């Protein structure tokens, strides 16, 4: 039994941990591997995307911090964060972990889940952002599950 805030933050941390687990034990080359023939998605691309969304929703949207894109631009119509051929694996994981720490700090600075901010003319609450982030991670963890299974057969949570 937990209140809404503890439940939402715990579910989000669980989703974060699930993404980390999907990447655990793989080499840099495996993390960069486009394992499904019909997709350019990689596990490292998902890590970089997760760092970007943590930064965008918590630091920019909720925290009103003037932050720049971590991996700006597009390549062939796809966000640059997904193009990992020359990416540094340790850097990507470090950035993601740091953005998660900062996201937790921003979330904890709100007195209530229902506290709101105005972001680009749209009113959003901490509750909305936490719920959206759980959904975002859950969707991408499904992608990560398929990628991991295609790479080395590992399946599970």
N, CA and C of each residue as an Amber inpcrd file, in Angstrom:
protein
   471
   0.8450000  -1.1730000   0.0000000   0.0000000   0.0000000   0.0000000
   0.8880000   1.2330000   0.0000000   0.6180000   2.1060000  -0.9280000
   1.3770000   3.3530000  -1.0070000   0.4620000   4.4530000  -1.5230000
   0.8240000   5.6850000  -1.2310000   0.0480000   6.7900000  -1.7720000
   0.3750000   6.9630000  -3.2540000  -0.3540000   7.8560000  -3.9070000
  -0.1800000   8.0400000  -5.3510000   1.2480000   8.4270000  -5.7220000
   1.8220000   9.3380000  -4.9860000   3.1600000   9.8090000  -5.3240000
   4.1790000   8.6720000  -5.2280000   4.1460000   7.9310000  -4.1460000
   5.0760000   6.8110000  -3.9850000   4.8350000   5.7530000  -5.0530000
   3.5850000   5.5100000  -5.3740000   3.2660000   4.5140000  -6.4110000
   3.8110000   4.9390000  -7.7700000   3.5430000   6.1750000  -8.1570000
   3.9830000   6.6410000  -9.4750000   5.5050000   6.6960000  -9.5770000
   6.1690000   7.2290000  -8.5650000   7.6290000   7.3050000  -8.6450000
   8.2580000   5.9250000  -8.5920000   7.6590000   5.0100000  -7.8510000
   8.1770000   3.6310000  -7.8060000   7.9810000   2.9210000  -9.1370000
   6.8150000   3.1000000  -9.7420000   6.5900000   2.4900000 -11.0610000
   7.5520000   3.0480000 -12.0970000   7.8080000   4.3520000 -12.0470000
   8.7540000   4.9380000 -12.9890000  10.1630000   4.3860000 -12.7520000
  10.5870000   4.2970000 -11.5080000  11.9050000   3.7250000 -11.2300000
  11.9880000   2.2640000 -11.6710000  10.8990000   1.5300000 -11.5200000
  10.8640000   0.1440000 -11.9820000  11.0480000   0.0810000 -13.5070000
  10.4010000   0.9660000 -14.2270000  10.5440000   0.9910000 -15.6880000
  11.9670000   1.3720000 -16.0830000  12.5540000   2.3250000 -15.3690000
  13.9470000   2.6910000 -15.6300000  14.8580000   1.4860000 -15.4090000
  14.6610000   0.7900000 -14.3030000  15.4810000  -0.3860000 -13.9830000
  15.3000000  -1.4900000 -15.0220000  14.0970000  -1.6130000 -15.5450000
  13.8390000  -2.6220000 -16.5730000  14.6450000  -2.3280000 -17.8330000
  14.6990000  -1.0700000 -18.2490000  15.4990000  -0.7240000 -19.4190000
  16.9750000  -1.0260000 -19.1700000  17.4680000  -0.6840000 -17.9980000
  18.8660000  -0.9820000 -17.6690000  19.1260000  -2.4890000 -17.7200000
  18.1880000  -3.2700000 -17.1830000  18.3490000  -4.7220000 -17.1700000
  18.3820000  -5.2920000 -18.5850000  17.5990000  -4.7280000 -19.4820000
  17.5740000  -5.2120000 -20.8670000  18.9240000  -5.0190000 -21.5510000
  19.7100000  -4.0710000 -21.0590000  21.0080000  -3.7620000 -21.6590000
  22.1670000  -4.4530000 -20.9430000  21.8980000  -4.9740000 -19.7710000
  22.9410000  -5.5410000 -18.9280000  23.6450000  -6.7260000 -19.5860000
  24.9630000  -6.7250000 -19.4760000  25.7560000  -7.8580000 -19.9450000
  26.0550000  -7.8700000 -21.4280000  25.6290000  -6.8560000 -22.1590000
  25.8800000  -6.8090000 -23.5990000  27.1200000  -5.9690000 -23.8940000
  27.7650000  -6.2810000 -24.9880000  28.9130000  -5.4920000 -25.4290000
  28.4130000  -4.2020000 -26.0760000  29.3430000  -3.2820000 -26.2780000
  28.9970000  -2.0410000 -26.9720000  28.4480000  -2.3130000 -28.3550000
  29.0420000  -3.2560000 -29.0400000  28.5600000  -3.5820000 -30.3870000
  27.1530000  -4.1630000 -30.3480000  26.8670000  -4.9900000 -29.3650000
  25.5140000  -5.5430000 -29.2470000  24.5070000  -4.4370000 -28.9240000
  24.8950000  -3.4960000 -28.0780000  23.9960000  -2.3890000 -27.7400000
  23.7030000  -1.5140000 -28.9450000  24.6110000  -1.4820000 -29.9000000
  24.4410000  -0.6830000 -31.1220000  23.8220000  -1.4840000 -32.2610000
  23.5920000  -2.7520000 -32.0340000  23.1120000  -3.6550000 -33.0900000
  21.6570000  -3.3940000 -33.4650000  21.4180000  -3.2620000 -34.7560000
  20.0550000  -3.1740000 -35.2840000  19.6010000  -4.6190000 -35.4660000
  18.9690000  -5.1420000 -34.4250000  18.7230000  -6.5770000 -34.3240000
  17.4780000  -7.0560000 -35.0610000  16.6180000  -6.1360000 -35.4360000
  15.3760000  -6.5100000 -36.1210000  15.4380000  -5.9200000 -37.5270000
  15.3970000  -6.7600000 -38.5490000  15.6330000  -6.2910000 -39.9160000
  14.7490000  -5.1290000 -40.3770000  13.5580000  -5.0270000 -39.8750000
  12.6420000  -3.9750000 -40.3340000  12.7550000  -2.6870000 -39.5420000
  13.7130000  -2.6200000 -38.6060000  13.8170000  -1.4550000 -37.7320000
  15.2650000  -1.0300000 -37.5590000  15.4660000   0.2600000 -37.4410000
  16.7850000   0.8010000 -37.1450000  17.0160000   1.0010000 -35.6570000
  16.0690000   0.5530000 -34.8400000  16.1300000   0.7490000 -33.4040000
  17.2320000  -0.1010000 -32.7780000  17.9240000   0.4900000 -31.7970000
  18.9590000  -0.2190000 -31.0470000  18.7350000   0.0190000 -29.5520000
  19.3120000  -0.8460000 -28.7350000  19.2100000  -0.6420000 -27.3000000
  19.9120000   0.6420000 -26.8730000  21.0610000   0.9310000 -27.4640000
  21.7460000   2.1720000 -27.1090000  20.9380000   3.3880000 -27.5550000
  20.2750000   3.2920000 -28.6810000  19.3910000   4.3710000 -29.1180000
  18.2660000   4.6020000 -28.1230000  17.7470000   3.5260000 -27.5440000
  16.6950000   3.6680000 -26.5310000  17.2320000   4.3280000 -25.2720000
  18.4570000   4.0110000 -24.8850000  19.0710000   4.6500000 -23.7210000
  19.2290000   6.1490000 -23.9700000  19.7350000   6.4980000 -25.1450000
  19.9140000   7.9160000 -25.4640000  18.5620000   8.6320000 -25.5420000
  17.5480000   7.9560000 -26.0790000  16.2110000   8.5400000 -26.1310000
  15.6650000   8.7400000 -24.7140000  15.8760000   7.7530000 -23.8520000
  15.4060000   7.8760000 -22.4670000  16.0720000   9.0700000 -21.7800000
  17.3580000   9.2670000 -22.0200000  18.0420000  10.4360000 -21.4490000
  17.4010000  11.7250000 -21.9490000  17.0920000  11.7530000 -23.2250000
  16.4880000  12.9500000 -23.8210000  15.1050000  13.2440000 -23.2570000
  14.2870000  12.2090000 -23.0920000  12.9390000  12.4570000 -22.5870000
  12.9480000  12.8170000 -21.1000000  13.8600000  12.2150000 -20.3340000
  14.0080000  12.6120000 -18.9250000  14.3390000  14.1060000 -18.8550000
  15.3010000  14.5020000 -19.6500000  15.7610000  15.9000000 -19.6750000
  14.6360000  16.8340000 -20.1060000  13.9380000  16.4510000 -21.1580000
  12.8900000  17.2980000 -21.7130000  11.7140000  17.4660000 -20.7540000
  11.2020000  16.3650000 -20.2310000  10.0030000  16.4530000 -19.3990000
  10.2770000  17.0110000 -18.0120000  11.3780000  16.6040000 -17.3960000
  11.6120000  17.0610000 -16.0290000  12.3460000  18.3940000 -15.9680000
  13.4680000  18.5120000 -16.6470000  14.2630000  19.7360000 -16.5300000
  13.6730000  20.8810000 -17.3380000  13.2490000  20.6090000 -18.5730000
  12.7130000  21.6750000 -19.4190000  11.2560000  21.9680000 -19.0740000
  10.3920000  20.9540000 -19.1850000   8.9530000  21.1960000 -19.0170000
   8.5870000  21.5410000 -17.5710000   8.9900000  20.6930000 -16.6280000
   8.6180000  20.9450000 -15.2310000   9.5290000  21.9510000 -14.5470000
  10.8100000  21.8900000 -14.8290000  11.7690000  22.7290000 -14.1260000
  12.0440000  24.0630000 -14.7740000  11.5060000  24.2720000 -15.9620000
  11.6970000  25.5270000 -16.7040000  13.1810000  25.8620000 -16.8790000
  13.9770000  24.8210000 -16.9800000  15.4150000  25.0080000 -17.1730000
  15.7080000  25.1360000 -18.6630000  16.5810000  26.0360000 -18.9960000
  16.9580000  26.2390000 -20.3930000  18.0310000  25.2060000 -20.7630000
  17.5830000  24.0440000 -21.1830000  18.5130000  22.9650000 -21.5340000
  18.5090000  22.7490000 -23.0420000  19.6490000  22.3620000 -23.5280000
  19.7920000  22.0650000 -24.9550000  19.5840000  20.5810000 -25.1930000
  19.2840000  20.2520000 -26.4130000  19.1420000  18.8580000 -26.7910000
  20.4780000  18.1520000 -26.6170000  20.4310000  16.9510000 -26.0960000
  21.6480000  16.1710000 -25.8960000  22.2800000  15.7440000 -27.2170000
  21.4500000  15.3360000 -28.1400000  21.8990000  14.8780000 -29.4540000
  21.0270000  15.5680000 -30.4920000  21.3580000  16.8310000 -30.8130000
  20.4800000  17.6250000 -31.6790000  20.4770000  17.1440000 -33.1270000
  19.3850000  17.4620000 -33.7730000  19.2740000  17.2200000 -35.2050000
  18.5930000  15.9220000 -35.5560000  18.5350000  15.7150000 -36.8470000
  17.9340000  14.5030000 -37.4040000  18.8570000  13.9320000 -38.4560000
  18.7730000  12.6380000 -38.6340000  19.4850000  11.9380000 -39.6970000
  18.4390000  11.1040000 -40.4230000  18.2690000  11.3720000 -41.6840000
  17.2770000  10.6400000 -42.4830000  15.8980000  10.6580000 -41.8430000
  15.5150000  11.8080000 -41.2740000  14.1850000  11.9520000 -40.6900000
  14.0150000  11.3440000 -39.3140000  15.0960000  10.8310000 -38.7240000
  15.0350000  10.2180000 -37.4010000  15.8970000  11.0330000 -36.4450000
  15.4290000  11.2180000 -35.2310000  16.1870000  11.9750000 -34.2360000
  17.5960000  11.4200000 -34.1050000  18.5550000  12.3280000 -33.9910000
  19.9730000  11.9490000 -33.9300000  20.2800000  11.0190000 -32.7690000
  19.5140000  11.0900000 -31.6860000  19.7770000  10.2320000 -30.5240000
  19.7030000   8.7460000 -30.8690000  18.9630000   8.4160000 -31.9200000
  18.8230000   7.0210000 -32.3270000  19.9490000   6.5450000 -33.2360000
  20.7880000   7.4500000 -33.6840000  21.9080000   7.0860000 -34.5620000
  23.1500000   6.9100000 -33.6990000  23.5070000   5.6690000 -33.4630000
  24.5010000   5.3500000 -32.4440000  25.8080000   4.7580000 -32.9870000
  25.9560000   4.7440000 -34.2740000  27.1300000   4.0890000 -34.8590000
  28.4280000   4.5660000 -34.2230000  28.5670000   5.8700000 -34.0080000
  29.7870000   6.4470000 -33.4510000  29.6190000   6.8640000 -31.9890000
  28.5410000   6.4460000 -31.3650000  28.2400000   6.8650000 -29.9970000
  29.1540000   6.1760000 -28.9890000  29.4310000   6.8810000 -27.9210000
  30.2030000   6.3370000 -26.8020000  29.2080000   5.7110000 -25.8150000
  29.3120000   4.4120000 -25.6190000  28.3640000   3.6720000 -24.7820000
  28.3960000   4.1730000 -23.3430000  29.5900000   4.2900000 -22.7720000
  29.6900000   4.7350000 -21.3770000  29.1320000   6.1350000 -21.1870000
  29.4060000   7.0100000 -22.1500000  28.8760000   8.3690000 -22.0740000
  27.3480000   8.3500000 -22.0910000  26.7620000   7.5790000 -22.9940000
  25.3060000   7.5250000 -23.1140000  24.6630000   7.0380000 -21.8110000
  25.2130000   5.9730000 -21.2290000  24.6570000   5.4670000 -19.9720000
  24.8660000   6.4610000 -18.8400000  26.0160000   7.1240000 -18.8170000
  26.2820000   8.1330000 -17.7960000  25.3220000   9.2980000 -17.8820000
  25.0860000   9.7720000 -19.0920000  24.1490000  10.8800000 -19.2980000
  22.7490000  10.4580000 -18.8670000  22.3320000   9.2650000 -19.2540000
  20.9990000   8.7830000 -18.8790000  20.8560000   8.7030000 -17.3560000
  21.8350000   8.1100000 -16.7010000  21.7550000   7.9900000 -15.2350000
  21.7060000   9.3740000 -14.5750000  22.4990000  10.3100000 -15.0790000
  22.5020000  11.6620000 -14.5230000  21.1510000  12.3480000 -14.7540000
  20.5750000  12.1650000 -15.9200000  19.2570000  12.7740000 -16.1690000
  18.1930000  12.1680000 -15.2640000  18.2960000  10.8800000 -14.9450000
  17.3480000  10.2550000 -14.0130000  17.4950000  10.8580000 -12.6240000
  18.7350000  11.0740000 -12.1790000  18.9770000  11.6930000 -10.8750000
  18.3740000  13.0920000 -10.8470000  18.6220000  13.8510000 -11.8900000
  18.0880000  15.2190000 -11.9470000  16.5620000  15.2100000 -12.0190000
  15.9940000  14.2470000 -12.7400000  14.5360000  14.1410000 -12.8330000
  13.9260000  13.8770000 -11.4610000  14.5550000  12.9790000 -10.7030000
  14.0570000  12.7020000  -9.3560000  14.1030000  13.9630000  -8.4970000
  15.1580000  14.7460000  -8.6460000  15.2800000  15.9860000  -7.8620000
  14.1870000  16.9780000  -8.2360000  13.9240000  17.1220000  -9.5240000
  12.8500000  18.0300000  -9.9500000  11.5140000  17.5420000  -9.4040000
  11.2390000  16.2570000  -9.5400000   9.9660000  15.7130000  -9.0600000
   9.8120000  15.9300000  -7.5600000  10.8920000  15.7420000  -6.8230000
  10.7910000  15.8900000  -5.3660000  10.6250000  17.3510000  -4.9380000
  10.9100000  18.2800000  -5.8330000  10.7470000  19.7000000  -5.4990000
   9.2890000  20.1560000  -5.5450000   8.4190000  19.3280000  -6.0880000
   6.9910000  19.6520000  -6.1540000   6.3130000  19.1630000  -4.8840000
   5.5230000  20.0260000  -4.2700000   4.8340000  19.6600000  -3.0360000
   3.7460000  18.6250000  -3.2800000   3.1130000  18.7090000  -4.4310000
   1.9630000  17.8490000  -4.7250000   2.0350000  17.3350000  -6.1510000
   1.4710000  16.1780000  -6.3720000   1.3550000  15.6440000  -7.7330000
   0.5320000  16.5590000  -8.6170000  -0.3480000  17.3160000  -8.0140000
  -1.2470000  18.1640000  -8.7730000  -0.7490000  19.5970000  -8.9460000
   0.4670000  19.8850000  -8.4750000   1.0790000  21.1800000  -8.7520000
   1.3120000  21.2770000 -10.2520000   1.0940000  22.4550000 -10.8110000
   1.2040000  22.6300000 -12.2560000   2.2220000  23.6860000 -12.6200000
   2.6560000  23.6000000 -13.8670000   3.5110000  24.6130000 -14.4810000
   2.9440000  24.8880000 -15.8630000   3.3090000  26.0460000 -16.3900000
   2.9340000  26.3760000 -17.7540000   4.1510000  26.1230000 -18.6270000
   3.9770000  25.2920000 -19.6170000   5.0790000  24.9630000 -20.5310000
   4.6020000  25.2230000 -21.9530000   5.0770000  26.2960000 -22.5310000
   4.7050000  26.6240000 -23.9040000   3.2210000  26.8470000 -24.0910000
   2.5710000  27.4040000 -23.0790000   1.1480000  27.6830000 -23.1770000
   0.2540000  26.5200000 -22.7700000   0.8630000  25.4300000 -22.3250000
   0.1060000  24.2560000 -21.8880000   0.3620000  24.0430000 -20.3980000
  -0.7010000  23.8250000 -19.6440000  -0.5680000  23.5690000 -18.2160000
  -0.3910000  22.0730000 -18.0000000   0.6870000  21.7090000 -17.3030000
   0.9450000  20.2980000 -17.0080000   1.2200000  20.1350000 -15.5160000
   0.8910000  18.9720000 -15.0120000   1.1220000  18.6730000 -13.5970000
   2.2270000  17.6280000 -13.4700000   2.7730000  17.5520000 -12.2790000
   3.7460000  16.4900000 -11.9960000   3.0940000  15.1310000 -12.2150000
   1.8400000  14.9720000 -11.8150000   1.1310000  13.7040000 -12.0140000
   1.1100000  13.3150000 -13.4970000   0.8200000  14.2760000 -14.3580000
   0.7850000  13.9990000 -15.7950000   2.1570000  13.5320000 -16.2850000
   3.2080000  14.2380000 -15.8880000   4.5440000  13.8950000 -16.3740000
   4.9650000  12.5150000 -15.8760000   4.7420000  12.2150000 -14.6200000
   5.0990000  10.8800000 -14.1110000   4.3390000   9.7930000 -14.8440000
   3.0520000  10.0040000 -15.0500000   2.2390000   9.0170000 -15.7650000
   2.7110000   8.8580000 -17.2010000   2.9900000   9.9820000 -17.8500000
   3.4790000   9.9260000 -19.2280000   4.8210000   9.2030000 -19.3040000
   5.7060000   9.4500000 -18.3720000   7.0230000   8.8150000 -18.3930000
   6.9180000   7.3090000 -18.1630000   6.0110000   6.8790000 -17.3120000
   5.7910000   5.4420000 -17.1230000   5.3430000   4.8260000 -18.4420000
   4.4120000   5.4770000 -19.1200000   3.9190000   4.9920000 -20.4200000
   5.0490000   4.9690000 -21.4430000   5.8470000   6.0050000 -21.4730000
   6.9520000   6.1110000 -22.4350000   7.9540000   4.9720000 -22.2330000
   8.3720000   4.7690000 -21.0000000   9.3020000   3.6860000 -20.7140000
   8.6790000   2.3170000 -20.9970000   7.4320000   2.1310000 -20.6080000
   6.7910000   0.8280000 -20.8270000   6.7600000   0.4740000 -22.3110000
   6.4390000   1.4530000 -23.1460000   6.4170000   1.2190000 -24.5990000
   7.8100000   0.8450000 -25.0860000   8.8020000   1.6200000 -24.6870000
  10.1550000   1.3600000 -25.1620000  10.7680000   0.1140000 -24.5280000
  10.3260000  -0.2540000 -23.3360000  10.7980000  -1.5110000 -22.7590000
  10.2800000  -2.7050000 -23.5480000   9.1070000  -2.5700000 -24.1520000
   8.6360000  -3.6150000 -25.0630000   9.5540000  -3.7360000 -26.2680000
   9.9710000  -2.5810000 -26.7970000  10.9390000  -2.6020000 -27.9040000
  12.2450000  -3.2480000 -27.4390000  12.6980000  -2.8610000 -26.2480000
  13.9560000  -3.3860000 -25.7220000  13.8910000  -4.8950000 -25.5390000
  12.7510000  -5.3870000 -25.1140000  12.5740000  -6.8270000 -24.9290000
  12.7580000  -7.5650000 -26.2510000  12.1430000  -7.0540000 -27.3010000
  12.2850000  -7.6820000 -28.6220000  13.7160000  -7.5910000 -29.1310000
  14.3510000  -6.4370000 -28.9460000  15.7320000  -6.2760000 -29.3870000
  16.6530000  -7.2440000 -28.6510000  16.5120000  -7.3190000 -27.3420000
  17.3740000  -8.1980000 -26.5550000  17.1840000  -9.6500000 -26.9560000
  15.9560000 -10.0640000 -27.1490000  15.7110000 -11.4500000 -27.5580000
  16.3560000 -11.7340000 -28.9080000  16.2880000 -10.7720000 -29.8180000
  16.8980000 -10.9690000 -31.1390000  18.4270000 -10.9760000 -31.0650000
  18.9920000 -10.2940000 -30.1140000  20.4520000 -10.2300000 -29.9860000
  21.0180000 -11.5170000 -29.4110000  20.4680000 -11.9540000 -28.2690000
  21.0770000 -13.1280000 -27.6260000  20.0810000 -14.1160000 -27.0270000
  18.7990000 -13.9270000 -27.3250000  17.7900000 -14.8700000 -26.8650000
  17.2840000 -14.6180000 -25.4620000  17.8440000 -13.6420000 -24.7570000
  17.4120000 -13.3740000 -23.3900000  16.0090000 -12.7760000 -23.3970000
  15.1570000 -13.2870000 -22.5360000  13.7880000 -12.7880000 -22.4050000
  13.4840000 -12.6030000 -20.9270000  12.4270000 -11.8990000 -20.6490000
  12.0140000 -11.7000000 -19.2640000  11.6750000 -10.2710000 -18.9970000
  11.3110000 -10.0380000 -17.7640000  10.8570000  -8.7310000 -17.3020000
  11.4130000  -7.6670000 -18.1600000
